[in-house]
Amino acid sequence: GGATEPAYIAYYVEITDGAEAGAWANITASDDDTLTLDRDLSAAGGTAKFAIRKHVTIGDLFGYANEAGLDPGDQAASADEVSLFSNGLSQVFFYDDTAGFEGWIDAAFNERQNTPIEPQQAVYVQRKVAGNVSFTRAGHVKTGPTKLDINAGYNALANPRAVGSDDNDAPVFTLGTSGLFNAADTVNSVDPGDSPAVADEIIVNEYDANTDIVSFFVYFYDDTVDFEGWINAAFEVKDDVVLDNGKGFLLNRKANLTGTPFVWTVPAEVIAD
């Protein structure tokens, strides 16, 4: 094993009502009547309702004993890798199964069982051996909106929604309904344009089980006079492209455009009666 596992921020506050519903901040300290947060949530107002939630960790998601079944090893080069992305940087983890130590560690061999996975973070798994692995993460469905930070450059984003289709198997969360382009609040929106070169890009991967090949597809929001909507690089209308539940995607916030951080408000989950 490596060094002692560092302290982590285990909990966060999320606003649950009003215009700021879905905004959240990590709890860095607390006492009997005060919470210290890592970002300003004062825009929610002094009477806003909030919830305290526990971060999901690497151990929670993949199992503290690697119940997910990823290929273990004694170094990152010989084990399946799990990566988390934050502010354009990635952290790599793997499951160490050497004698005398069993657990999740990073590339520097530090224990990382309790590394938090923040709400906006997609998880990238590099599977290095033949054969697919599948596992299920169960939990409560979050019914309100979620506000996720988008930074300049590439963002690996999680989809926080749990339901992919309605009762008629119709997709309920697509590029067109995602709120990624927000005409009412262009500051908190992807930058549109008439080509991928002059617009922020959404990059979605698709796995073909027949060929065992993963392909990547690029989409952007076209705001030209004669057209308003999501299209692909071939200029085909793609408003109905599904952002699958339980699956992340990339957002390239172009530095050559505004390149400024913004907040994506993920619409509230649709829950059938």
Wavefront OBJ file of the C-alpha trace (Angstrom):
o trace
v 0.000 0.000 0.000
v 0.953 3.618 -0.299
v 0.773 6.617 1.962
v -2.113 7.154 4.344
v -5.236 8.215 2.511
v -5.630 12.013 2.613
v -8.637 13.736 4.129
v -11.491 14.316 1.711
v -14.513 16.562 1.525
v -17.252 14.043 2.183
v -20.427 16.180 2.076
v -21.921 19.023 0.096
v -24.899 21.379 0.373
v -27.453 21.642 -2.416
v -30.139 24.308 -2.726
v -33.506 22.594 -3.246
v -35.955 25.432 -4.011
v -36.176 28.795 -5.755
v -34.247 30.128 -8.741
v -30.973 28.684 -7.442
v -32.328 25.151 -6.979
v -29.618 22.699 -7.968
v -26.698 24.946 -6.980
v -24.271 23.204 -4.656
v -21.064 23.707 -2.688
v -18.672 21.466 -0.782
v -18.700 21.626 3.016
v -15.153 22.386 4.110
v -15.869 22.809 7.845
v -18.788 22.795 10.269
v -19.781 23.315 13.874
v -23.078 23.177 15.778
v -24.739 25.986 13.792
v -22.443 26.961 10.907
v -21.375 25.380 7.623
v -18.304 26.654 5.790
v -18.580 26.214 2.015
v -16.092 26.360 -0.842
v -18.277 28.632 -2.973
v -20.822 31.402 -2.527
v -24.473 30.291 -2.428
v -25.827 33.593 -1.098
v -27.788 34.219 -4.322
v -30.250 31.588 -3.079
v -31.335 33.926 -0.267
v -31.483 33.477 3.470
v -34.722 31.474 3.474
v -33.806 28.960 0.769
v -34.230 25.295 1.573
v -31.222 23.046 1.240
v -30.136 19.434 1.616
v -26.854 18.006 2.849
v -25.705 15.157 0.635
v -22.799 12.718 0.820
v -20.482 12.515 -2.160
v -20.293 9.199 -3.990
v -16.713 7.892 -3.774
v -14.528 5.625 -5.898
v -15.131 2.863 -3.357
v -18.895 3.458 -3.340
v -19.170 3.267 -7.131
v -16.832 0.394 -7.946
v -16.923 -1.407 -4.601
v -14.358 -1.223 -1.829
v -13.396 -4.783 -2.730
v -13.708 -4.097 -6.488
v -17.149 -5.664 -6.701
v -17.507 -4.049 -10.144
v -14.973 -6.566 -11.406
v -12.401 -4.326 -13.079
v -9.044 -5.925 -13.824
v -6.714 -5.289 -10.857
v -2.936 -5.008 -10.767
v 0.037 -3.627 -8.893
v 0.446 -0.583 -11.136
v -1.614 1.552 -13.493
v 0.097 0.091 -16.560
v -1.208 -3.407 -15.823
v -4.658 -2.662 -14.402
v -7.889 -1.184 -15.692
v -7.800 2.563 -15.066
v -10.513 4.806 -13.650
v -10.123 8.517 -14.421
v -11.863 11.565 -12.978
v -11.663 14.924 -14.742
v -11.687 18.321 -13.052
v -10.760 21.717 -14.547
v -9.202 20.052 -17.578
v -6.992 17.732 -15.524
v -7.434 14.029 -14.864
v -6.742 11.791 -11.880
v -6.065 8.092 -12.506
v -6.976 5.294 -10.085
v -6.770 1.504 -10.174
v -7.465 -1.426 -7.913
v -4.325 -2.829 -6.274
v -4.600 -6.528 -5.400
v -1.044 -7.168 -4.202
v -0.421 -9.259 -1.107
v -0.885 -7.237 2.045
v -2.978 -4.567 0.372
v -6.362 -4.590 -1.312
v -7.884 -1.309 -2.372
v -8.136 1.637 -4.743
v -4.979 3.708 -5.199
v -3.685 6.433 -7.500
v -0.704 6.333 -9.859
v 1.559 7.484 -6.990
v 0.359 4.484 -4.905
v -1.608 6.586 -2.422
v -4.787 5.065 -0.995
v -7.856 6.569 -2.686
v -10.819 4.529 -1.509
v -12.741 7.627 -0.450
v -11.961 9.991 -3.318
v -15.233 11.881 -3.957
v -16.891 11.952 -7.380
v -18.463 15.399 -7.591
v -21.856 15.831 -9.290
v -20.407 17.235 -12.516
v -17.661 14.614 -12.893
v -17.964 11.908 -15.507
v -15.985 8.725 -14.837
v -13.807 7.344 -17.625
v -12.834 3.662 -17.451
v -10.017 2.299 -19.594
v -10.604 -1.426 -19.945
v -7.315 -3.101 -20.871
v -8.295 -6.754 -21.194
v -10.772 -8.493 -23.467
v -14.341 -8.786 -22.290
v -16.952 -6.346 -21.110
v -17.839 -5.612 -17.494
v -21.207 -4.342 -16.330
v -22.484 -3.458 -12.884
v -25.348 -1.514 -11.364
v -25.282 1.512 -9.118
v -28.550 1.875 -7.194
v -29.807 4.931 -5.342
v -32.574 7.475 -4.963
v -33.706 9.509 -7.976
v -32.985 13.206 -7.573
v -36.129 15.094 -8.601
v -34.885 18.688 -8.833
v -32.626 20.478 -11.316
v -28.844 20.298 -10.985
v -26.404 23.123 -11.642
v -23.046 21.925 -12.981
v -19.916 24.008 -13.525
v -18.521 24.097 -17.070
v -14.921 25.274 -17.417
v -12.835 26.436 -20.369
v -11.454 23.594 -22.482
v -12.602 19.989 -22.345
v -15.105 18.986 -19.666
v -15.954 15.335 -18.989
v -19.494 15.690 -17.701
v -21.780 13.333 -15.857
v -25.465 13.016 -16.712
v -27.150 13.198 -13.290
v -30.518 11.954 -14.527
v -31.708 8.439 -13.733
v -34.521 7.957 -16.250
v -33.781 7.611 -19.952
v -37.274 7.162 -21.421
v -40.892 7.884 -20.607
v -43.647 5.286 -20.292
v -43.823 5.029 -24.098
v -40.074 4.435 -24.431
v -39.686 7.912 -25.905
v -36.396 9.639 -24.986
v -36.875 12.296 -22.338
v -33.363 13.765 -22.252
v -31.898 14.819 -25.573
v -29.656 17.574 -26.877
v -32.819 19.525 -27.635
v -34.180 19.261 -24.090
v -30.845 19.344 -22.240
v -30.669 23.087 -21.638
v -27.039 23.102 -22.824
v -28.037 25.879 -25.208
v -29.965 28.468 -23.217
v -31.353 31.301 -25.348
v -32.817 32.970 -22.253
v -29.443 33.096 -20.494
v -26.633 33.136 -23.041
v -24.013 33.660 -20.324
v -24.868 30.202 -18.990
v -25.022 28.461 -22.348
v -22.792 26.797 -24.897
v -21.563 29.158 -27.568
v -23.503 28.585 -30.800
v -22.238 29.020 -34.358
v -22.636 27.905 -37.945
v -19.834 25.301 -37.884
v -17.896 23.189 -35.369
v -14.956 25.561 -35.722
v -16.918 28.507 -34.313
v -19.136 26.796 -31.722
v -18.688 24.825 -28.523
v -18.798 21.083 -29.194
v -20.637 18.238 -27.499
v -18.834 14.911 -28.035
v -20.759 11.690 -27.421
v -19.301 8.187 -27.695
v -21.283 5.213 -28.991
v -20.294 1.573 -28.561
v -21.120 -0.934 -31.307
v -21.406 -4.387 -29.743
v -21.232 -6.038 -33.172
v -17.856 -4.559 -34.057
v -16.551 -3.868 -30.530
v -15.692 -0.349 -31.697
v -16.301 2.939 -29.875
v -17.037 5.903 -32.158
v -17.189 9.578 -31.230
v -19.787 11.985 -32.628
v -19.565 15.782 -32.524
v -22.581 18.099 -32.218
v -22.973 21.867 -31.937
v -25.771 24.393 -31.726
v -26.450 26.260 -34.987
v -27.981 29.712 -34.478
v -28.010 30.938 -38.065
v -30.947 33.002 -39.349
v -32.535 30.146 -41.276
v -31.948 27.452 -38.651
v -32.005 27.069 -34.872
v -31.025 23.727 -33.397
v -28.443 21.031 -32.765
v -26.629 19.611 -35.759
v -23.648 17.359 -36.455
v -20.522 18.054 -38.498
v -22.412 16.950 -41.637
v -25.046 19.645 -40.898
v -27.791 17.121 -40.196
v -30.451 18.020 -37.608
v -29.703 16.203 -34.334
v -32.006 17.738 -31.702
v -33.195 14.227 -30.814
v -29.776 12.756 -29.969
v -30.235 11.089 -26.581
v -27.927 11.876 -23.667
v -28.184 8.494 -22.003
v -28.691 8.182 -18.267
v -25.648 6.748 -16.524
v -23.353 7.885 -19.336
v -21.045 10.870 -19.539
v -20.031 13.037 -22.477
v -17.442 15.668 -23.381
v -18.092 19.387 -23.759
v -15.381 21.415 -25.467
v -15.749 24.995 -24.240
v -13.722 26.749 -26.922
v -10.997 29.031 -25.611
v -10.939 30.829 -28.979
v -14.581 31.819 -28.415
v -15.738 33.235 -25.083
v -14.042 30.344 -23.273
v -15.429 31.531 -19.960
v -16.838 29.166 -17.309
v -20.602 28.880 -17.104
v -23.251 26.981 -15.164
v -25.321 24.362 -16.958
v -28.727 23.910 -15.347
v -29.719 20.294 -15.966
v -33.531 20.160 -16.113
v -35.357 18.365 -13.317
v -36.004 14.649 -13.674
v -39.356 13.652 -15.126
v -40.955 11.209 -12.701
v -44.005 9.235 -13.818
v -47.016 9.269 -11.491
l 1 2 3 4 5 6 7 8 9 10 11 12 13 14 15 16 17 18 19 20 21 22 23 24 25 26 27 28 29 30 31 32 33 34 35 36 37 38 39 40 41 42 43 44 45 46 47 48 49 50 51 52 53 54 55 56 57 58 59 60 61 62 63 64 65 66 67 68 69 70 71 72 73 74 75 76 77 78 79 80 81 82 83 84 85 86 87 88 89 90 91 92 93 94 95 96 97 98 99 100 101 102 103 104 105 106 107 108 109 110 111 112 113 114 115 116 117 118 119 120 121 122 123 124 125 126 127 128 129 130 131 132 133 134 135 136 137 138 139 140 141 142 143 144 145 146 147 148 149 150 151 152 153 154 155 156 157 158 159 160 161 162 163 164 165 166 167 168 169 170 171 172 173 174 175 176 177 178 179 180 181 182 183 184 185 186 187 188 189 190 191 192 193 194 195 196 197 198 199 200 201 202 203 204 205 206 207 208 209 210 211 212 213 214 215 216 217 218 219 220 221 222 223 224 225 226 227 228 229 230 231 232 233 234 235 236 237 238 239 240 241 242 243 244 245 246 247 248 249 250 251 252 253 254 255 256 257 258 259 260 261 262 263 264 265 266 267 268 269 270 271 272 273
